[in-house]
């Protein structure tokens, strides 16, 4: 997993995430391999991704860190039934968010 981000960067990413709509929704099927693949693809495209917990709302604090670990991303925030993950694009030319 990536090194922990500085607090200033986390605060900035939280601010950016507030304006985002959820890209994925975790439903009854749970964190299947196809969901994790979709999440990894979304992170590759957007870097900062919001996930809505449509199901498993009570387990979101346990599932969100697992999703971050499986996608080599960082859990930025859990608020309500939404989690925000961040993974920096390895190619500097394709980065959307400069940290």
Rosetta blueprint (number, residue, H / E / L):
1 X L
2 X L
3 X L
4 X L
5 X L
6 X L
7 X H
8 X H
9 X H
10 X H
11 X H
12 X H
13 X H
14 X H
15 X H
16 X H
17 X H
18 X H
19 X L
20 X L
21 X L
22 X L
23 X L
24 X E
25 X E
26 X E
27 X L
28 X L
29 X L
30 X L
31 X L
32 X L
33 X H
34 X H
35 X H
36 X H
37 X H
38 X H
39 X H
40 X H
41 X H
42 X H
43 X H
44 X H
45 X H
46 X H
47 X L
48 X E
49 X E
50 X E
51 X E
52 X E
53 X E
54 X L
55 X L
56 X L
57 X H
58 X H
59 X H
60 X H
61 X H
62 X H
63 X H
64 X H
65 X H
66 X H
67 X H
68 X H
69 X H
70 X H
71 X L
72 X L
73 X L
74 X E
75 X E
76 X E
77 X E
78 X E
79 X E
80 X L
81 X L
82 X E
83 X E
84 X E
85 X E
86 X E
87 X L
88 X L
89 X L
90 X L
91 X L
92 X H
93 X H
94 X H
95 X L
96 X L
97 X L
98 X L
99 X L
